[in-house]
Amino acid sequence: MKKIEFSREETKAMVGEIQDYFREELDQTIGDIPAEMLMRFFAERIGPYFYNRGLYDSQAILMERMDELTDTIYALEQKTDFVR
C-alpha cells in the first residue's frame, strides 16, 4: 500500500486541530512539533483503520449500485422461448 502523504497545508491544518483539541478539551497547550508528531502517529498507526473503513463503505455502495444496475438490465429483458 502506498504511504499516505499530506501536503504542508494539510499538515498545518491538522496540527492546528490537535492544538485546538488539547486547549479546549484538555485545558493544555501542545507545541507545533509534538502536535505534528502526534498527527503523524495517528496517520501511520490509526489512519489505516479509517482508510479501510472508507474503502469498505465505498465497496458496499458500489455493490448496491451494481445490484440496482443488474435489476435494471433484467427489467429490459424481452420474453423469448429461450430458457437459460
mmCIF file of the N, C-alpha and C atoms, coordinates in Angstrom:
data_MODEL
# 
_entry.id   MODEL 
# 
loop_
_atom_site.group_PDB 
_atom_site.id 
_atom_site.type_symbol 
_atom_site.label_atom_id 
_atom_site.label_alt_id 
_atom_site.label_comp_id 
_atom_site.label_asym_id 
_atom_site.label_entity_id 
_atom_site.label_seq_id 
_atom_site.pdbx_PDB_ins_code 
_atom_site.Cartn_x 
_atom_site.Cartn_y 
_atom_site.Cartn_z 
_atom_site.occupancy 
_atom_site.B_iso_or_equiv 
_atom_site.pdbx_formal_charge 
_atom_site.auth_seq_id 
_atom_site.auth_comp_id 
_atom_site.auth_asym_id 
_atom_site.auth_atom_id 
_atom_site.pdbx_PDB_model_num 
ATOM 1   N N  . MET A 1 1  ? 0.842   -1.179  0.000   1.00 0.00 ? 1  MET A N  1 
ATOM 2   C CA . MET A 1 1  ? 0.000   0.000   0.000   1.00 0.00 ? 1  MET A CA 1 
ATOM 3   C C  . MET A 1 1  ? 0.888   1.243   0.000   1.00 0.00 ? 1  MET A C  1 
ATOM 4   N N  . LYS A 1 2  ? 0.471   2.205   -0.783  1.00 0.00 ? 2  LYS A N  1 
ATOM 5   C CA . LYS A 1 2  ? 1.202   3.462   -0.863  1.00 0.00 ? 2  LYS A CA 1 
ATOM 6   C C  . LYS A 1 2  ? 1.052   4.233   0.447   1.00 0.00 ? 2  LYS A C  1 
ATOM 7   N N  . LYS A 1 3  ? 2.143   4.808   0.912   1.00 0.00 ? 3  LYS A N  1 
ATOM 8   C CA . LYS A 1 3  ? 2.130   5.598   2.135   1.00 0.00 ? 3  LYS A CA 1 
ATOM 9   C C  . LYS A 1 3  ? 1.272   6.845   1.938   1.00 0.00 ? 3  LYS A C  1 
ATOM 10  N N  . ILE A 1 4  ? 0.453   7.153   2.931   1.00 0.00 ? 4  ILE A N  1 
ATOM 11  C CA . ILE A 1 4  ? -0.403  8.330   2.867   1.00 0.00 ? 4  ILE A CA 1 
ATOM 12  C C  . ILE A 1 4  ? 0.441   9.566   3.168   1.00 0.00 ? 4  ILE A C  1 
ATOM 13  N N  . GLU A 1 5  ? 0.441   10.494  2.234   1.00 0.00 ? 5  GLU A N  1 
ATOM 14  C CA . GLU A 1 5  ? 1.206   11.729  2.375   1.00 0.00 ? 5  GLU A CA 1 
ATOM 15  C C  . GLU A 1 5  ? 0.244   12.907  2.432   1.00 0.00 ? 5  GLU A C  1 
ATOM 16  N N  . PHE A 1 6  ? 0.574   13.896  3.253   1.00 0.00 ? 6  PHE A N  1 
ATOM 17  C CA . PHE A 1 6  ? -0.224  15.110  3.360   1.00 0.00 ? 6  PHE A CA 1 
ATOM 18  C C  . PHE A 1 6  ? 0.617   16.291  2.928   1.00 0.00 ? 6  PHE A C  1 
ATOM 19  N N  . SER A 1 7  ? -0.039  17.258  2.302   1.00 0.00 ? 7  SER A N  1 
ATOM 20  C CA . SER A 1 7  ? 0.664   18.483  1.914   1.00 0.00 ? 7  SER A CA 1 
ATOM 21  C C  . SER A 1 7  ? 1.019   19.263  3.184   1.00 0.00 ? 7  SER A C  1 
ATOM 22  N N  . ARG A 1 8  ? 1.888   20.217  3.021   1.00 0.00 ? 8  ARG A N  1 
ATOM 23  C CA . ARG A 1 8  ? 2.274   21.062  4.162   1.00 0.00 ? 8  ARG A CA 1 
ATOM 24  C C  . ARG A 1 8  ? 1.052   21.795  4.721   1.00 0.00 ? 8  ARG A C  1 
ATOM 25  N N  . GLU A 1 9  ? 0.177   22.243  3.821   1.00 0.00 ? 9  GLU A N  1 
ATOM 26  C CA . GLU A 1 9  ? -1.032  22.954  4.251   1.00 0.00 ? 9  GLU A CA 1 
ATOM 27  C C  . GLU A 1 9  ? -1.965  22.024  5.037   1.00 0.00 ? 9  GLU A C  1 
ATOM 28  N N  . GLU A 1 10 ? -2.129  20.780  4.569   1.00 0.00 ? 10 GLU A N  1 
ATOM 29  C CA . GLU A 1 10 ? -2.970  19.813  5.279   1.00 0.00 ? 10 GLU A CA 1 
ATOM 30  C C  . GLU A 1 10 ? -2.387  19.505  6.658   1.00 0.00 ? 10 GLU A C  1 
ATOM 31  N N  . THR A 1 11 ? -1.064  19.307  6.691   1.00 0.00 ? 11 THR A N  1 
ATOM 32  C CA . THR A 1 11 ? -0.394  19.021  7.960   1.00 0.00 ? 11 THR A CA 1 
ATOM 33  C C  . THR A 1 11 ? -0.589  20.179  8.933   1.00 0.00 ? 11 THR A C  1 
ATOM 34  N N  . LYS A 1 12 ? -0.410  21.390  8.445   1.00 0.00 ? 12 LYS A N  1 
ATOM 35  C CA . LYS A 1 12 ? -0.579  22.573  9.296   1.00 0.00 ? 12 LYS A CA 1 
ATOM 36  C C  . LYS A 1 12 ? -2.004  22.646  9.836   1.00 0.00 ? 12 LYS A C  1 
ATOM 37  N N  . ALA A 1 13 ? -2.993  22.354  8.990   1.00 0.00 ? 13 ALA A N  1 
ATOM 38  C CA . ALA A 1 13 ? -4.398  22.384  9.433   1.00 0.00 ? 13 ALA A CA 1 
ATOM 39  C C  . ALA A 1 13 ? -4.657  21.323  10.498  1.00 0.00 ? 13 ALA A C  1 
ATOM 40  N N  . MET A 1 14 ? -4.122  20.119  10.311  1.00 0.00 ? 14 MET A N  1 
ATOM 41  C CA . MET A 1 14 ? -4.331  19.048  11.295  1.00 0.00 ? 14 MET A CA 1 
ATOM 42  C C  . MET A 1 14 ? -3.630  19.348  12.610  1.00 0.00 ? 14 MET A C  1 
ATOM 43  N N  . VAL A 1 15 ? -2.441  19.907  12.524  1.00 0.00 ? 15 VAL A N  1 
ATOM 44  C CA . VAL A 1 15 ? -1.716  20.304  13.736  1.00 0.00 ? 15 VAL A CA 1 
ATOM 45  C C  . VAL A 1 15 ? -2.540  21.324  14.503  1.00 0.00 ? 15 VAL A C  1 
ATOM 46  N N  . GLY A 1 16 ? -3.121  22.270  13.793  1.00 0.00 ? 16 GLY A N  1 
ATOM 47  C CA . GLY A 1 16 ? -3.978  23.272  14.435  1.00 0.00 ? 16 GLY A CA 1 
ATOM 48  C C  . GLY A 1 16 ? -5.181  22.633  15.113  1.00 0.00 ? 16 GLY A C  1 
ATOM 49  N N  . GLU A 1 17 ? -5.780  21.634  14.473  1.00 0.00 ? 17 GLU A N  1 
ATOM 50  C CA . GLU A 1 17 ? -6.920  20.922  15.067  1.00 0.00 ? 17 GLU A CA 1 
ATOM 51  C C  . GLU A 1 17 ? -6.508  20.213  16.356  1.00 0.00 ? 17 GLU A C  1 
ATOM 52  N N  . ILE A 1 18 ? -5.333  19.594  16.340  1.00 0.00 ? 18 ILE A N  1 
ATOM 53  C CA . ILE A 1 18 ? -4.833  18.906  17.538  1.00 0.00 ? 18 ILE A CA 1 
ATOM 54  C C  . ILE A 1 18 ? -4.589  19.914  18.654  1.00 0.00 ? 18 ILE A C  1 
ATOM 55  N N  . GLN A 1 19 ? -3.967  21.029  18.312  1.00 0.00 ? 19 GLN A N  1 
ATOM 56  C CA . GLN A 1 19 ? -3.706  22.053  19.317  1.00 0.00 ? 19 GLN A CA 1 
ATOM 57  C C  . GLN A 1 19 ? -5.011  22.610  19.889  1.00 0.00 ? 19 GLN A C  1 
ATOM 58  N N  . ASP A 1 20 ? -5.991  22.831  19.028  1.00 0.00 ? 20 ASP A N  1 
ATOM 59  C CA . ASP A 1 20 ? -7.301  23.300  19.494  1.00 0.00 ? 20 ASP A CA 1 
ATOM 60  C C  . ASP A 1 20 ? -7.939  22.286  20.437  1.00 0.00 ? 20 ASP A C  1 
ATOM 61  N N  . TYR A 1 21 ? -7.853  21.004  20.085  1.00 0.00 ? 21 TYR A N  1 
ATOM 62  C CA . TYR A 1 21 ? -8.436  19.954  20.928  1.00 0.00 ? 21 TYR A CA 1 
ATOM 63  C C  . TYR A 1 21 ? -7.785  19.948  22.309  1.00 0.00 ? 21 TYR A C  1 
ATOM 64  N N  . PHE A 1 22 ? -6.472  19.986  22.337  1.00 0.00 ? 22 PHE A N  1 
ATOM 65  C CA . PHE A 1 22 ? -5.761  19.981  23.626  1.00 0.00 ? 22 PHE A CA 1 
ATOM 66  C C  . PHE A 1 22 ? -6.155  21.192  24.473  1.00 0.00 ? 22 PHE A C  1 
ATOM 67  N N  . ARG A 1 23 ? -6.268  22.335  23.817  1.00 0.00 ? 23 ARG A N  1 
ATOM 68  C CA . ARG A 1 23 ? -6.607  23.564  24.544  1.00 0.00 ? 23 ARG A CA 1 
ATOM 69  C C  . ARG A 1 23 ? -8.060  23.520  25.040  1.00 0.00 ? 23 ARG A C  1 
ATOM 70  N N  . GLU A 1 24 ? -8.994  23.142  24.186  1.00 0.00 ? 24 GLU A N  1 
ATOM 71  C CA . GLU A 1 24 ? -10.417 23.197  24.521  1.00 0.00 ? 24 GLU A CA 1 
ATOM 72  C C  . GLU A 1 24 ? -10.886 22.034  25.391  1.00 0.00 ? 24 GLU A C  1 
ATOM 73  N N  . GLU A 1 25 ? -10.401 20.836  25.116  1.00 0.00 ? 25 GLU A N  1 
ATOM 74  C CA . GLU A 1 25 ? -10.903 19.651  25.818  1.00 0.00 ? 25 GLU A CA 1 
ATOM 75  C C  . GLU A 1 25 ? -10.044 19.247  27.017  1.00 0.00 ? 25 GLU A C  1 
ATOM 76  N N  . LEU A 1 26 ? -8.746  19.498  26.924  1.00 0.00 ? 26 LEU A N  1 
ATOM 77  C CA . LEU A 1 26 ? -7.837  19.051  27.973  1.00 0.00 ? 26 LEU A CA 1 
ATOM 78  C C  . LEU A 1 26 ? -7.262  20.207  28.785  1.00 0.00 ? 26 LEU A C  1 
ATOM 79  N N  . ASP A 1 27 ? -7.570  21.422  28.372  1.00 0.00 ? 27 ASP A N  1 
ATOM 80  C CA . ASP A 1 27 ? -7.065  22.615  29.046  1.00 0.00 ? 27 ASP A CA 1 
ATOM 81  C C  . ASP A 1 27 ? -5.532  22.577  29.143  1.00 0.00 ? 27 ASP A C  1 
ATOM 82  N N  . GLN A 1 28 ? -4.906  22.159  28.045  1.00 0.00 ? 28 GLN A N  1 
ATOM 83  C CA . GLN A 1 28 ? -3.447  22.082  27.966  1.00 0.00 ? 28 GLN A CA 1 
ATOM 84  C C  . GLN A 1 28 ? -3.008  22.666  26.630  1.00 0.00 ? 28 GLN A C  1 
ATOM 85  N N  . THR A 1 29 ? -1.757  23.068  26.593  1.00 0.00 ? 29 THR A N  1 
ATOM 86  C CA . THR A 1 29 ? -1.204  23.528  25.326  1.00 0.00 ? 29 THR A CA 1 
ATOM 87  C C  . THR A 1 29 ? -0.225  22.485  24.822  1.00 0.00 ? 29 THR A C  1 
ATOM 88  N N  . ILE A 1 30 ? -0.119  22.402  23.514  1.00 0.00 ? 30 ILE A N  1 
ATOM 89  C CA . ILE A 1 30 ? 0.827   21.483  22.890  1.00 0.00 ? 30 ILE A CA 1 
ATOM 90  C C  . ILE A 1 30 ? 1.486   22.246  21.748  1.00 0.00 ? 30 ILE A C  1 
ATOM 91  N N  . GLY A 1 31 ? 2.784   22.141  21.658  1.00 0.00 ? 31 GLY A N  1 
ATOM 92  C CA . GLY A 1 31 ? 3.533   22.864  20.636  1.00 0.00 ? 31 GLY A CA 1 
ATOM 93  C C  . GLY A 1 31 ? 3.357   22.261  19.251  1.00 0.00 ? 31 GLY A C  1 
ATOM 94  N N  . ASP A 1 32 ? 3.882   22.975  18.265  1.00 0.00 ? 32 ASP A N  1 
ATOM 95  C CA . ASP A 1 32 ? 3.773   22.542  16.878  1.00 0.00 ? 32 ASP A CA 1 
ATOM 96  C C  . ASP A 1 32 ? 4.421   21.177  16.646  1.00 0.00 ? 32 ASP A C  1 
ATOM 97  N N  . ILE A 1 33 ? 5.644   21.006  17.148  1.00 0.00 ? 33 ILE A N  1 
ATOM 98  C CA . ILE A 1 33 ? 6.370   19.754  16.893  1.00 0.00 ? 33 ILE A CA 1 
ATOM 99  C C  . ILE A 1 33 ? 5.688   18.560  17.570  1.00 0.00 ? 33 ILE A C  1 
ATOM 100 N N  . PRO A 1 34 ? 5.342   18.624  18.867  1.00 0.00 ? 34 PRO A N  1 
ATOM 101 C CA . PRO A 1 34 ? 4.626   17.491  19.466  1.00 0.00 ? 34 PRO A CA 1 
ATOM 102 C C  . PRO A 1 34 ? 3.277   17.223  18.797  1.00 0.00 ? 34 PRO A C  1 
ATOM 103 N N  . ALA A 1 35 ? 2.573   18.282  18.400  1.00 0.00 ? 35 ALA A N  1 
ATOM 104 C CA . ALA A 1 35 ? 1.277   18.094  17.729  1.00 0.00 ? 35 ALA A CA 1 
ATOM 105 C C  . ALA A 1 35 ? 1.472   17.421  16.377  1.00 0.00 ? 35 ALA A C  1 
ATOM 106 N N  . GLU A 1 36 ? 2.510   17.801  15.646  1.00 0.00 ? 36 GLU A N  1 
ATOM 107 C CA . GLU A 1 36 ? 2.777   17.156  14.356  1.00 0.00 ? 36 GLU A CA 1 
ATOM 108 C C  . GLU A 1 36 ? 3.209   15.709  14.553  1.00 0.00 ? 36 GLU A C  1 
ATOM 109 N N  . MET A 1 37 ? 3.988   15.452  15.586  1.00 0.00 ? 37 MET A N  1 
ATOM 110 C CA . MET A 1 37 ? 4.387   14.066  15.870  1.00 0.00 ? 37 MET A CA 1 
ATOM 111 C C  . MET A 1 37 ? 3.159   13.217  16.193  1.00 0.00 ? 37 MET A C  1 
ATOM 112 N N  . LEU A 1 38 ? 2.241   13.763  16.970  1.00 0.00 ? 38 LEU A N  1 
ATOM 113 C CA . LEU A 1 38 ? 1.010   13.055  17.308  1.00 0.00 ? 38 LEU A CA 1 
ATOM 114 C C  . LEU A 1 38 ? 0.176   12.812  16.050  1.00 0.00 ? 38 LEU A C  1 
ATOM 115 N N  . MET A 1 39 ? 0.083   13.830  15.199  1.00 0.00 ? 39 MET A N  1 
ATOM 116 C CA . MET A 1 39 ? -0.648  13.689  13.942  1.00 0.00 ? 39 MET A CA 1 
ATOM 117 C C  . MET A 1 39 ? -0.037  12.598  13.080  1.00 0.00 ? 39 MET A C  1 
ATOM 118 N N  . ARG A 1 40 ? 1.265   12.576  12.966  1.00 0.00 ? 40 ARG A N  1 
ATOM 119 C CA . ARG A 1 40 ? 1.938   11.550  12.152  1.00 0.00 ? 40 ARG A CA 1 
ATOM 120 C C  . ARG A 1 40 ? 1.743   10.153  12.749  1.00 0.00 ? 40 ARG A C  1 
ATOM 121 N N  . PHE A 1 41 ? 1.762   10.067  14.077  1.00 0.00 ? 41 PHE A N  1 
ATOM 122 C CA . PHE A 1 41 ? 1.491   8.783   14.738  1.00 0.00 ? 41 PHE A CA 1 
ATOM 123 C C  . PHE A 1 41 ? 0.107   8.273   14.349  1.00 0.00 ? 41 PHE A C  1 
ATOM 124 N N  . PHE A 1 42 ? -0.901  9.149   14.491  1.00 0.00 ? 42 PHE A N  1 
ATOM 125 C CA . PHE A 1 42 ? -2.260  8.735   14.152  1.00 0.00 ? 42 PHE A CA 1 
ATOM 126 C C  . PHE A 1 42 ? -2.384  8.417   12.663  1.00 0.00 ? 42 PHE A C  1 
ATOM 127 N N  . ALA A 1 43 ? -1.741  9.198   11.829  1.00 0.00 ? 43 ALA A N  1 
ATOM 128 C CA . ALA A 1 43 ? -1.807  8.953   10.387  1.00 0.00 ? 43 ALA A CA 1 
ATOM 129 C C  . ALA A 1 43 ? -1.207  7.585   10.035  1.00 0.00 ? 43 ALA A C  1 
ATOM 130 N N  . GLU A 1 44 ? -0.092  7.249   10.666  1.00 0.00 ? 44 GLU A N  1 
ATOM 131 C CA . GLU A 1 44 ? 0.592   5.997   10.346  1.00 0.00 ? 44 GLU A CA 1 
ATOM 132 C C  . GLU A 1 44 ? -0.039  4.780   11.018  1.00 0.00 ? 44 GLU A C  1 
ATOM 133 N N  . ARG A 1 45 ? -0.448  4.925   12.271  1.00 0.00 ? 45 ARG A N  1 
ATOM 134 C CA . ARG A 1 45 ? -0.917  3.766   13.042  1.00 0.00 ? 45 ARG A CA 1 
ATOM 135 C C  . ARG A 1 45 ? -2.433  3.609   13.073  1.00 0.00 ? 45 ARG A C  1 
ATOM 136 N N  . ILE A 1 46 ? -3.156  4.722   13.139  1.00 0.00 ? 46 ILE A N  1 
ATOM 137 C CA . ILE A 1 46 ? -4.611  4.679   13.266  1.00 0.00 ? 46 ILE A CA 1 
ATOM 138 C C  . ILE A 1 46 ? -5.277  4.980   11.929  1.00 0.00 ? 46 ILE A C  1 
ATOM 139 N N  . GLY A 1 47 ? -4.648  5.797   11.126  1.00 0.00 ? 47 GLY A N  1 
ATOM 140 C CA . GLY A 1 47 ? -5.195  6.187   9.833   1.00 0.00 ? 47 GLY A CA 1 
ATOM 141 C C  . GLY A 1 47 ? -5.624  5.020   8.958   1.00 0.00 ? 47 GLY A C  1 
ATOM 142 N N  . PRO A 1 48 ? -4.836  3.923   8.890   1.00 0.00 ? 48 PRO A N  1 
ATOM 143 C CA . PRO A 1 48 ? -5.258  2.807   8.053   1.00 0.00 ? 48 PRO A CA 1 
ATOM 144 C C  . PRO A 1 48 ? -6.617  2.210   8.441   1.00 0.00 ? 48 PRO A C  1 
ATOM 145 N N  . TYR A 1 49 ? -6.972  2.269   9.699   1.00 0.00 ? 49 TYR A N  1 
ATOM 146 C CA . TYR A 1 49 ? -8.297  1.776   10.112  1.00 0.00 ? 49 TYR A CA 1 
ATOM 147 C C  . TYR A 1 49 ? -9.401  2.626   9.485   1.00 0.00 ? 49 TYR A C  1 
ATOM 148 N N  . PHE A 1 50 ? -9.220  3.957   9.529   1.00 0.00 ? 50 PHE A N  1 
ATOM 149 C CA . PHE A 1 50 ? -10.200 4.858   8.935   1.00 0.00 ? 50 PHE A CA 1 
ATOM 150 C C  . PHE A 1 50 ? -10.201 4.722   7.409   1.00 0.00 ? 50 PHE A C  1 
ATOM 151 N N  . TYR A 1 51 ? -9.026  4.590   6.843   1.00 0.00 ? 51 TYR A N  1 
ATOM 152 C CA . TYR A 1 51 ? -8.896  4.430   5.394   1.00 0.00 ? 51 TYR A CA 1 
ATOM 153 C C  . TYR A 1 51 ? -9.628  3.165   4.937   1.00 0.00 ? 51 TYR A C  1 
ATOM 154 N N  . ASN A 1 52 ? -9.375  2.067   5.639   1.00 0.00 ? 52 ASN A N  1 
ATOM 155 C CA . ASN A 1 52 ? -10.029 0.812   5.278   1.00 0.00 ? 52 ASN A CA 1 
ATOM 156 C C  . ASN A 1 52 ? -11.540 0.903   5.447   1.00 0.00 ? 52 ASN A C  1 
ATOM 157 N N  . ARG A 1 53 ? -11.991 1.563   6.501   1.00 0.00 ? 53 ARG A N  1 
ATOM 158 C CA . ARG A 1 53 ? -13.438 1.726   6.698   1.00 0.00 ? 53 ARG A CA 1 
ATOM 159 C C  . ARG A 1 53 ? -14.034 2.474   5.517   1.00 0.00 ? 53 ARG A C  1 
ATOM 160 N N  . GLY A 1 54 ? -13.348 3.501   5.049   1.00 0.00 ? 54 GLY A N  1 
ATOM 161 C CA . GLY A 1 54 ? -13.807 4.238   3.869   1.00 0.00 ? 54 GLY A CA 1 
ATOM 162 C C  . GLY A 1 54 ? -13.876 3.341   2.640   1.00 0.00 ? 54 GLY A C  1 
ATOM 163 N N  . LEU A 1 55 ? -12.872 2.472   2.489   1.00 0.00 ? 55 LEU A N  1 
ATOM 164 C CA . LEU A 1 55 ? -12.894 1.532   1.367   1.00 0.00 ? 55 LEU A CA 1 
ATOM 165 C C  . LEU A 1 55 ? -14.068 0.567   1.476   1.00 0.00 ? 55 LEU A C  1 
ATOM 166 N N  . TYR A 1 56 ? -14.302 0.037   2.680   1.00 0.00 ? 56 TYR A N  1 
ATOM 167 C CA . TYR A 1 56 ? -15.412 -0.898  2.879   1.00 0.00 ? 56 TYR A CA 1 
ATOM 168 C C  . TYR A 1 56 ? -16.745 -0.217  2.591   1.00 0.00 ? 56 TYR A C  1 
ATOM 169 N N  . ASP A 1 57 ? -16.905 1.003   3.065   1.00 0.00 ? 57 ASP A N  1 
ATOM 170 C CA . ASP A 1 57 ? -18.144 1.747   2.824   1.00 0.00 ? 57 ASP A CA 1 
ATOM 171 C C  . ASP A 1 57 ? -18.329 2.015   1.331   1.00 0.00 ? 57 ASP A C  1 
ATOM 172 N N  . SER A 1 58 ? -17.252 2.385   0.656   1.00 0.00 ? 58 SER A N  1 
ATOM 173 C CA . SER A 1 58 ? -17.317 2.623   -0.789  1.00 0.00 ? 58 SER A CA 1 
ATOM 174 C C  . SER A 1 58 ? -17.668 1.349   -1.536  1.00 0.00 ? 58 SER A C  1 
ATOM 175 N N  . GLN A 1 59 ? -17.073 0.245   -1.118  1.00 0.00 ? 59 GLN A N  1 
ATOM 176 C CA . GLN A 1 59 ? -17.347 -1.036  -1.750  1.00 0.00 ? 59 GLN A CA 1 
ATOM 177 C C  . GLN A 1 59 ? -18.817 -1.426  -1.566  1.00 0.00 ? 59 GLN A C  1 
ATOM 178 N N  . ALA A 1 60 ? -19.366 -1.194  -0.389  1.00 0.00 ? 60 ALA A N  1 
ATOM 179 C CA . ALA A 1 60 ? -20.765 -1.526  -0.123  1.00 0.00 ? 60 ALA A CA 1 
ATOM 180 C C  . ALA A 1 60 ? -21.684 -0.695  -1.020  1.00 0.00 ? 60 ALA A C  1 
ATOM 181 N N  . ILE A 1 61 ? -21.382 0.595   -1.169  1.00 0.00 ? 61 ILE A N  1 
ATOM 182 C CA . ILE A 1 61 ? -22.184 1.455   -2.038  1.00 0.00 ? 61 ILE A CA 1 
ATOM 183 C C  . ILE A 1 61 ? -22.089 0.984   -3.483  1.00 0.00 ? 61 ILE A C  1 
ATOM 184 N N  . LEU A 1 62 ? -20.883 0.650   -3.918  1.00 0.00 ? 62 LEU A N  1 
ATOM 185 C CA . LEU A 1 62 ? -20.689 0.177   -5.282  1.00 0.00 ? 62 LEU A CA 1 
ATOM 186 C C  . LEU A 1 62 ? -21.468 -1.114  -5.522  1.00 0.00 ? 62 LEU A C  1 
ATOM 187 N N  . MET A 1 63 ? -21.461 -2.023  -4.559  1.00 0.00 ? 63 MET A N  1 
ATOM 188 C CA . MET A 1 63 ? -22.196 -3.276  -4.718  1.00 0.00 ? 63 MET A CA 1 
ATOM 189 C C  . MET A 1 63 ? -23.707 -3.021  -4.783  1.00 0.00 ? 63 MET A C  1 
ATOM 190 N N  . GLU A 1 64 ? -24.206 -2.082  -3.976  1.00 0.00 ? 64 GLU A N  1 
ATOM 191 C CA . GLU A 1 64 ? -25.626 -1.718  -4.041  1.00 0.00 ? 64 GLU A CA 1 
ATOM 192 C C  . GLU A 1 64 ? -25.972 -1.191  -5.422  1.00 0.00 ? 64 GLU A C  1 
ATOM 193 N N  . ARG A 1 65 ? -25.111 -0.317  -5.953  1.00 0.00 ? 65 ARG A N  1 
ATOM 194 C CA . ARG A 1 65 ? -25.363 0.262   -7.275  1.00 0.00 ? 65 ARG A CA 1 
ATOM 195 C C  . ARG A 1 65 ? -25.300 -0.823  -8.361  1.00 0.00 ? 65 ARG A C  1 
ATOM 196 N N  . MET A 1 66 ? -24.393 -1.758  -8.207  1.00 0.00 ? 66 MET A N  1 
ATOM 197 C CA . MET A 1 66 ? -24.292 -2.852  -9.179  1.00 0.00 ? 66 MET A CA 1 
ATOM 198 C C  . MET A 1 66 ? -25.548 -3.714  -9.142  1.00 0.00 ? 66 MET A C  1 
ATOM 199 N N  . ASP A 1 67 ? -26.073 -3.979  -7.943  1.00 0.00 ? 67 ASP A N  1 
ATOM 200 C CA . ASP A 1 67 ? -27.328 -4.731  -7.820  1.00 0.00 ? 67 ASP A CA 1 
ATOM 201 C C  . ASP A 1 67 ? -28.467 -3.980  -8.500  1.00 0.00 ? 67 ASP A C  1 
ATOM 202 N N  . GLU A 1 68 ? -28.532 -2.662  -8.289  1.00 0.00 ? 68 GLU A N  1 
ATOM 203 C CA . GLU A 1 68 ? -29.563 -1.854  -8.935  1.00 0.00 ? 68 GLU A CA 1 
ATOM 204 C C  . GLU A 1 68 ? -29.421 -1.902  -10.454 1.00 0.00 ? 68 GLU A C  1 
ATOM 205 N N  . LEU A 1 69 ? -28.182 -1.809  -10.929 1.00 0.00 ? 69 LEU A N  1 
ATOM 206 C CA . LEU A 1 69 ? -27.928 -1.859  -12.363 1.00 0.00 ? 69 LEU A CA 1 
ATOM 207 C C  . LEU A 1 69 ? -28.322 -3.215  -12.934 1.00 0.00 ? 69 LEU A C  1 
ATOM 208 N N  . THR A 1 70 ? -27.986 -4.285  -12.225 1.00 0.00 ? 70 THR A N  1 
ATOM 209 C CA . THR A 1 70 ? -28.357 -5.629  -12.663 1.00 0.00 ? 70 THR A CA 1 
ATOM 210 C C  . THR A 1 70 ? -29.879 -5.755  -12.746 1.00 0.00 ? 70 THR A C  1 
ATOM 211 N N  . ASP A 1 71 ? -30.579 -5.259  -11.735 1.00 0.00 ? 71 ASP A N  1 
ATOM 212 C CA . ASP A 1 71 ? -32.048 -5.299  -11.752 1.00 0.00 ? 71 ASP A CA 1 
ATOM 213 C C  . ASP A 1 71 ? -32.601 -4.509  -12.935 1.00 0.00 ? 71 ASP A C  1 
ATOM 214 N N  . THR A 1 72 ? -32.004 -3.355  -13.200 1.00 0.00 ? 72 THR A N  1 
ATOM 215 C CA . THR A 1 72 ? -32.454 -2.528  -14.323 1.00 0.00 ? 72 THR A CA 1 
ATOM 216 C C  . THR A 1 72 ? -32.244 -3.254  -15.642 1.00 0.00 ? 72 THR A C  1 
ATOM 217 N N  . ILE A 1 73 ? -31.128 -3.923  -15.786 1.00 0.00 ? 73 ILE A N  1 
ATOM 218 C CA . ILE A 1 73 ? -30.847 -4.666  -17.015 1.00 0.00 ? 73 ILE A CA 1 
ATOM 219 C C  . ILE A 1 73 ? -31.824 -5.828  -17.169 1.00 0.00 ? 73 ILE A C  1 
ATOM 220 N N  . TYR A 1 74 ? -32.072 -6.559  -16.096 1.00 0.00 ? 74 TYR A N  1 
ATOM 221 C CA . TYR A 1 74 ? -33.041 -7.658  -16.165 1.00 0.00 ? 74 TYR A CA 1 
ATOM 222 C C  . TYR A 1 74 ? -34.433 -7.145  -16.524 1.00 0.00 ? 74 TYR A C  1 
ATOM 223 N N  . ALA A 1 75 ? -34.783 -5.956  -16.080 1.00 0.00 ? 75 ALA A N  1 
ATOM 224 C CA . ALA A 1 75 ? -36.093 -5.387  -16.391 1.00 0.00 ? 75 ALA A CA 1 
ATOM 225 C C  . ALA A 1 75 ? -36.232 -5.091  -17.883 1.00 0.00 ? 75 ALA A C  1 
ATOM 226 N N  . LEU A 1 76 ? -35.115 -4.899  -18.564 1.00 0.00 ? 76 LEU A N  1 
ATOM 227 C CA . LEU A 1 76 ? -35.137 -4.640  -20.006 1.00 0.00 ? 76 LEU A CA 1 
ATOM 228 C C  . LEU A 1 76 ? -35.243 -5.915  -20.834 1.00 0.00 ? 76 LEU A C  1 
ATOM 229 N N  . GLU A 1 77 ? -35.029 -7.031  -20.205 1.00 0.00 ? 77 GLU A N  1 
ATOM 230 C CA . GLU A 1 77 ? -35.012 -8.308  -20.924 1.00 0.00 ? 77 GLU A CA 1 
ATOM 231 C C  . GLU A 1 77 ? -36.373 -8.576  -21.570 1.00 0.00 ? 77 GLU A C  1 
ATOM 232 N N  . GLN A 1 78 ? -36.320 -9.018  -22.807 1.00 0.00 ? 78 GLN A N  1 
ATOM 233 C CA . GLN A 1 78 ? -37.530 -9.334  -23.569 1.00 0.00 ? 78 GLN A CA 1 
ATOM 234 C C  . GLN A 1 78 ? -37.845 -10.826 -23.426 1.00 0.00 ? 78 GLN A C  1 
ATOM 235 N N  . LYS A 1 79 ? -39.122 -11.149 -23.415 1.00 0.00 ? 79 LYS A N  1 
ATOM 236 C CA . LYS A 1 79 ? -39.563 -12.546 -23.293 1.00 0.00 ? 79 LYS A CA 1 
ATOM 237 C C  . LYS A 1 79 ? -39.247 -13.260 -24.606 1.00 0.00 ? 79 LYS A C  1 
ATOM 238 N N  . THR A 1 80 ? -38.633 -14.428 -24.487 1.00 0.00 ? 80 THR A N  1 
ATOM 239 C CA . THR A 1 80 ? -38.338 -15.282 -25.651 1.00 0.00 ? 80 THR A CA 1 
ATOM 240 C C  . THR A 1 80 ? -38.641 -16.720 -25.274 1.00 0.00 ? 80 THR A C  1 
ATOM 241 N N  . ASP A 1 81 ? -38.520 -17.614 -26.232 1.00 0.00 ? 81 ASP A N  1 
ATOM 242 C CA . ASP A 1 81 ? -38.715 -19.044 -25.978 1.00 0.00 ? 81 ASP A CA 1 
ATOM 243 C C  . ASP A 1 81 ? -37.451 -19.676 -25.419 1.00 0.00 ? 81 ASP A C  1 
ATOM 244 N N  . PHE A 1 82 ? -36.344 -18.944 -25.440 1.00 0.00 ? 82 PHE A N  1 
ATOM 245 C CA . PHE A 1 82 ? -35.085 -19.441 -24.902 1.00 0.00 ? 82 PHE A CA 1 
ATOM 246 C C  . PHE A 1 82 ? -35.112 -19.398 -23.377 1.00 0.00 ? 82 PHE A C  1 
ATOM 247 N N  . VAL A 1 83 ? -34.741 -20.519 -22.758 1.00 0.00 ? 83 VAL A N  1 
ATOM 248 C CA . VAL A 1 83 ? -34.692 -20.587 -21.305 1.00 0.00 ? 83 VAL A CA 1 
ATOM 249 C C  . VAL A 1 83 ? -33.244 -20.767 -20.887 1.00 0.00 ? 83 VAL A C  1 
ATOM 250 N N  . ARG A 1 84 ? -32.786 -19.948 -19.989 1.00 0.00 ? 84 ARG A N  1 
ATOM 251 C CA . ARG A 1 84 ? -31.399 -20.078 -19.518 1.00 0.00 ? 84 ARG A CA 1 
ATOM 252 C C  . ARG A 1 84 ? -31.305 -21.126 -18.453 1.00 0.00 ? 84 ARG A C  1 
# 
